[in-house]
Amino acid sequence: MKKNVLKYLRLITLIPVSFVAMADSNIRVPAEWEPQAATWLQWPGPYERQLEPAFAEMAAVIVQYQSLHILYSNSQIKRRAQNAVASVGGDPNHANLIWHEVRNDSAWMRDNGPVYVIRDGELRVQNWEFDAWGGAFGSDVPYDADNRIPDYVGDYLRLPVDDVPIVHERGNLEFNGTGTVILNWSTLGDPRRNPDYSKAKATADLKRHFGVHTVVFIEGVPDGDLTNGHVDGIARFISEDTVVVPECMPDTACGRGNNNHAKVFDDAARAITDAGLSVIRDPVEGFVRHNGLTFDTDYMNWIVGNGFVIVVGFGDPYLDSRAQERIQGYFPDRDIHLITMLDSWASGGGAHCHTNDQPLFPVGS
């Protein structure tokens, strides 16, 4: 690990030509693989305690590479979090671990947390509206506290906060850092989120708020996906011009017959290719069963940090090891950590959905 960290720290001082070309633009959203200042997450509350082991393992990995901010709602949750981190061999008092007591509603900070943008040479926080995924998980799911989290983060970091009166989640935004965003129109255009919203208006809004010149819409909702098809389970940039999209193999539920999962993936790959980007198809090779549910092994929901990648594992040693090897090929200069988190998957997401990355600004600071 230390070898890769040192190698990565040397690499972040080398700014690509395309980054330089964008440096004078008015507004930009950094790509996830660019240097980060920290990772943020909201520790699970009482009704999401089954997620704690995976959170503890993620925390123990992240602090080896960069700062980790953990939000907790009360002292009891903090004690549980500290005990969970210690139980997996982590240090709850690690110098890179910062604890924040602030009320929150859920453990999915990718979606209710901030979007960071660089505008006119200044790092800013955007607070898009959050309504708990259009109420897809039930009308009794609270979200008022989650909707205020970007304001808290902005205040803590002393960054200006821009309110965006559009309902959208960060898990449905995939940036290459140089002017392109990929997202699922089925999420942003969901009438439970944004009634009477058109693609033309959305395109203009996205260009204005993110400074992008290219908006790539995919469409379609994989079977059982209550987020309405967040892009972070469908298409992920691994470089400025290369995107990874799953491909269903025959020995999977999504590879049998006329399955909507396979159609969503294939349509996404086609739309992204038509936009002039290169596409790598990552094979979905099998399935696992957990608590009466069956999951195809889609490994897209990884997180990227300074010198590391955390990948969602499915508890199948053969399939997990093959996926880890493939993803190492996508990120050759980073350590790949695979963490089994089937309870998260059963709840609707994985490592990427739980975390929110804060870019380092200015680079080298």
C-alpha positions in Angstrom: 0.0 0.0 0.0 2.7 2.6 1.0 4.4 2.1 -2.4 1.2 2.9 -4.3 0.5 5.9 -2.1 3.9 7.4 -2.7 3.6 6.7 -6.4 0.1 8.4 -6.4 1.3 11.5 -4.5 4.0 12.0 -7.1 1.5 11.6 -9.9 -1.0 14.2 -8.6 1.5 17.0 -9.2 1.5 16.2 -13.0 -1.5 18.0 -14.5 -2.8 16.5 -17.8 -2.8 18.7 -20.9 -6.6 18.5 -21.1 -6.9 19.8 -17.5 -4.7 22.8 -18.4 -7.0 23.5 -21.4 -10.0 23.7 -18.9 -8.2 25.7 -16.3 -9.5 29.1 -17.4 -13.1 28.0 -17.8 -15.7 29.6 -15.6 -16.9 26.4 -13.9 -15.8 22.8 -13.6 -16.6 19.7 -11.6 -13.5 17.6 -10.9 -13.5 13.9 -11.8 -13.5 11.5 -9.0 -10.0 10.2 -9.7 -8.5 13.6 -9.3 -6.8 14.5 -6.0 -9.1 14.5 -3.0 -9.0 16.3 0.3 -11.3 13.9 2.1 -14.1 11.4 2.0 -17.4 12.0 3.8 -20.1 9.6 5.0 -23.1 9.5 7.3 -23.0 6.7 9.8 -26.0 4.4 9.8 -28.8 5.1 12.3 -30.9 2.6 14.2 -32.9 1.3 11.2 -29.8 0.8 9.1 -27.5 -0.9 11.6 -27.1 -3.9 9.3 -24.8 -1.6 7.3 -22.3 -1.0 10.1 -19.8 -3.8 9.4 -19.3 -2.6 5.8 -19.0 1.1 7.0 -16.4 0.1 9.5 -14.3 -1.7 6.9 -14.6 1.2 4.5 -13.5 3.6 7.3 -10.5 1.4 8.2 -9.3 1.5 4.6 -10.0 5.2 3.8 -8.0 6.6 6.7 -4.9 4.9 5.5 -4.9 7.2 2.5 -6.8 10.4 3.3 -9.0 12.2 5.7 -12.5 10.7 6.5 -15.3 12.8 7.9 -18.0 10.8 9.7 -21.4 12.4 10.5 -23.4 10.9 13.3 -26.7 11.9 14.8 -26.1 11.4 18.5 -23.6 10.1 21.0 -25.0 6.5 21.0 -24.5 6.2 17.2 -20.9 7.5 17.6 -20.2 4.9 20.3 -21.5 2.2 18.0 -19.5 3.6 15.1 -16.3 3.7 17.1 -16.8 0.1 18.4 -17.6 -1.1 14.8 -14.3 0.5 13.5 -12.3 -1.1 16.3 -13.9 -4.5 15.7 -12.4 -4.7 12.2 -9.0 -3.6 13.4 -9.4 0.0 12.6 -8.5 3.0 14.9 -11.5 5.1 15.8 -9.1 7.8 17.0 -7.0 7.8 13.9 -5.5 11.2 13.0 -7.3 11.1 9.6 -10.7 10.5 11.2 -12.9 13.5 12.0 -16.2 13.1 13.8 -19.2 15.5 13.4 -22.3 15.4 15.5 -25.0 16.6 13.1 -28.5 15.3 12.6 -29.0 13.2 9.4 -31.6 10.8 8.2 -29.9 8.0 6.3 -26.6 6.5 5.3 -26.5 7.5 1.6 -24.4 10.7 1.6 -23.5 10.4 -2.1 -27.1 11.4 -2.9 -28.0 14.0 -0.3 -24.5 15.4 0.1 -22.8 18.3 -1.8 -21.7 18.6 -5.3 -18.4 20.4 -5.4 -17.6 22.8 -8.3 -14.7 25.1 -9.1 -16.1 28.4 -10.3 -14.0 31.4 -11.2 -11.0 29.9 -9.4 -13.0 29.2 -6.2 -14.2 25.9 -4.8 -17.9 26.0 -4.0 -20.6 23.6 -2.7 -23.9 23.1 -4.6 -26.9 22.0 -2.6 -29.4 20.3 -5.0 -32.8 19.5 -3.6 -33.2 16.0 -2.1 -36.5 14.3 -1.5 -35.5 10.7 -0.6 -35.4 9.4 -4.2 -38.8 10.7 -5.1 -40.4 8.9 -2.2 -39.6 5.5 -3.8 -38.7 3.9 -0.5 -41.9 5.0 1.2 -43.6 8.2 2.2 -42.5 7.7 5.8 -38.7 8.0 5.0 -37.5 11.3 6.4 -35.2 13.5 4.5 -35.3 17.1 5.8 -32.1 16.7 7.8 -30.3 15.1 4.8 -31.4 17.9 2.6 -29.5 20.4 4.9 -26.2 18.4 4.9 -24.6 20.4 2.1 -25.1 23.6 4.0 -23.4 22.0 7.1 -20.5 20.9 5.0 -20.1 24.2 3.3 -20.2 26.0 6.7 -17.6 23.6 8.2 -15.3 24.0 5.2 -15.9 27.7 4.9 -17.0 27.4 1.3 -19.8 29.3 -0.4 -23.0 27.3 -0.9 -25.2 27.7 -4.0 -28.7 26.4 -3.7 -30.0 24.6 -6.9 -33.8 24.3 -6.9 -33.8 21.0 -8.8 -34.3 17.5 -7.2 -31.3 15.3 -8.1 -28.8 13.0 -6.5 -25.0 13.0 -6.9 -25.2 9.2 -7.5 -26.7 9.9 -10.9 -23.9 12.2 -12.1 -20.7 10.9 -13.7 -18.1 13.5 -14.6 -14.9 13.2 -16.6 -13.6 16.5 -15.3 -13.1 18.1 -18.7 -16.6 19.0 -19.8 -18.7 15.8 -20.0 -21.3 14.5 -17.7 -23.2 11.2 -18.0 -26.5 10.7 -16.2 -29.8 8.8 -16.4 -32.7 10.8 -17.6 -35.0 8.3 -16.0 -33.8 9.7 -12.6 -33.6 13.4 -13.3 -36.8 13.4 -15.4 -38.7 11.3 -12.9 -42.0 13.3 -12.3 -41.9 12.4 -8.6 -38.7 14.5 -8.4 -39.2 17.1 -11.1 -42.7 17.4 -12.6 -42.9 18.8 -16.1 -39.2 18.9 -16.6 -37.9 18.5 -20.1 -34.6 17.2 -21.5 -34.0 20.5 -23.2 -34.4 22.4 -20.0 -32.3 19.8 -18.1 -29.5 20.1 -20.6 -29.4 23.8 -20.3 -29.5 23.6 -16.5 -26.7 21.0 -16.4 -24.5 23.0 -18.7 -25.1 26.2 -16.6 -24.5 24.6 -13.2 -21.6 22.3 -14.1 -19.9 24.1 -16.9 -20.0 21.0 -19.1 -20.2 21.2 -22.9 -21.5 17.6 -23.4 -24.5 16.0 -21.6 -24.9 12.3 -22.3 -28.3 11.0 -21.3 -28.8 7.3 -20.8 -32.3 6.0 -20.1 -34.0 3.0 -18.4 -34.5 1.5 -15.0 -32.9 -1.8 -14.1 -35.4 -4.2 -12.5 -35.9 -3.5 -8.8 -33.8 -0.3 -8.8 -35.8 2.1 -6.6 -33.4 5.0 -7.4 -34.8 4.9 -10.9 -31.5 3.9 -12.4 -28.6 5.9 -10.8 -25.8 6.0 -13.3 -23.2 4.8 -10.7 -24.5 1.3 -11.1 -24.5 1.5 -14.9 -21.7 3.6 -16.4 -18.4 4.8 -14.8 -15.7 7.0 -16.2 -12.2 5.6 -15.7 -10.5 8.3 -17.8 -11.5 11.4 -19.7 -12.7 9.4 -22.7 -13.3 5.8 -21.4 -16.4 4.5 -19.6 -17.0 1.1 -18.1 -20.5 -0.4 -18.6 -21.7 -3.8 -17.4 -22.5 -6.6 -19.9 -24.7 -9.5 -18.8 -23.3 -13.0 -19.4 -25.5 -16.0 -20.0 -25.2 -17.5 -16.4 -26.9 -14.5 -14.8 -30.5 -13.4 -14.2 -29.9 -10.3 -16.4 -28.4 -12.5 -19.2 -31.4 -14.7 -19.6 -34.2 -13.9 -22.0 -35.6 -10.4 -22.5 -34.3 -8.9 -19.3 -34.6 -5.2 -18.6 -31.2 -5.0 -16.9 -29.4 -6.2 -20.0 -31.3 -3.7 -22.2 -30.5 -0.8 -19.9 -26.8 -1.7 -20.0 -26.7 -2.3 -23.8 -28.6 1.0 -24.5 -26.3 2.9 -22.2 -23.2 1.5 -23.9 -24.7 2.5 -27.3 -25.6 6.1 -26.2 -22.1 6.6 -24.7 -20.4 5.3 -27.8 -22.6 7.5 -30.0 -21.4 10.5 -27.9 -17.8 9.7 -29.0 -16.5 8.0 -25.9 -14.8 4.6 -25.6 -16.7 1.9 -23.8 -15.4 -1.1 -22.0 -18.0 -3.8 -21.2 -17.4 -5.3 -17.7 -18.8 -8.8 -17.6 -21.6 -9.6 -15.1 -20.6 -13.3 -14.7 -22.8 -14.7 -12.0 -25.2 -14.1 -9.1 -25.5 -14.5 -5.4 -28.4 -15.0 -3.0 -28.8 -13.0 0.2 -31.7 -12.9 2.7 -34.0 -14.4 0.1 -32.9 -12.0 -2.7 -30.9 -12.7 -5.8 -28.3 -10.3 -7.0 -26.3 -10.3 -10.3 -22.7 -9.4 -9.6 -22.5 -5.9 -10.9 -19.2 -4.4 -9.6 -19.8 -0.8 -10.9 -20.4 0.9 -7.5 -16.8 1.5 -6.6 -15.3 4.6 -5.0 -12.0 6.1 -6.0 -9.7 8.0 -3.6 -6.0 9.0 -3.3 -4.2 5.8 -4.2 -7.1 3.4 -3.6 -10.3 2.0 -4.9 -13.0 0.3 -2.8 -15.1 -2.2 -4.7 -18.4 -3.8 -3.6 -17.9 -7.5 -3.0 -20.6 -10.2 -3.3 -19.0 -12.9 -1.1 -18.2 -15.2 -4.0 -14.4 -15.7 -3.8 -14.1 -16.6 -7.5 -16.2 -13.8 -8.9 -14.9 -11.2 -6.5 -11.3 -12.1 -7.3 -11.9 -11.8 -11.1 -13.6 -8.5 -10.6 -10.8 -7.2 -8.4 -8.3 -8.1 -11.1 -10.3 -6.3 -13.8 -10.7 -3.2 -11.8 -7.0 -3.2 -11.0 -6.5 -3.0 -14.7 -8.8 0.1 -14.8 -6.9 1.8 -12.0 -3.3 0.4 -12.2 -1.8 3.0 -9.9 -4.2 2.4 -7.0 -4.7 -0.3 -4.4 -7.9 -2.2 -4.9 -9.8 -3.1 -1.7 -12.9 -5.4 -2.1 -15.4 -5.3 0.8 -18.4 -7.6 0.9 -21.5 -5.5 1.5 -24.6 -7.5 0.5 -26.7 -5.8 3.2 -26.0 -2.5 1.4 -26.8 -4.0 -1.9 -30.1 -5.3 -0.5 -30.9 -1.8 0.7 -30.3 -0.2 -2.7 -26.6 0.6 -3.2 -23.0 0.1 -2.3 -19.7 1.9 -1.5 -20.2 4.7 -3.9 -23.7 5.4 -2.8 -22.6 5.7 0.9 -19.7 8.1 0.4 -19.1 11.6 -0.9 -15.7 12.8 -2.1 -14.3 16.3 -1.5 -11.8 17.4 -4.1 -8.4 18.8 -3.2 -8.3 22.5 -4.1 -6.0 24.0 -5.1 -4.2 20.9 -6.4 -1.1 20.3 -4.4 -2.3 22.2 -1.3 
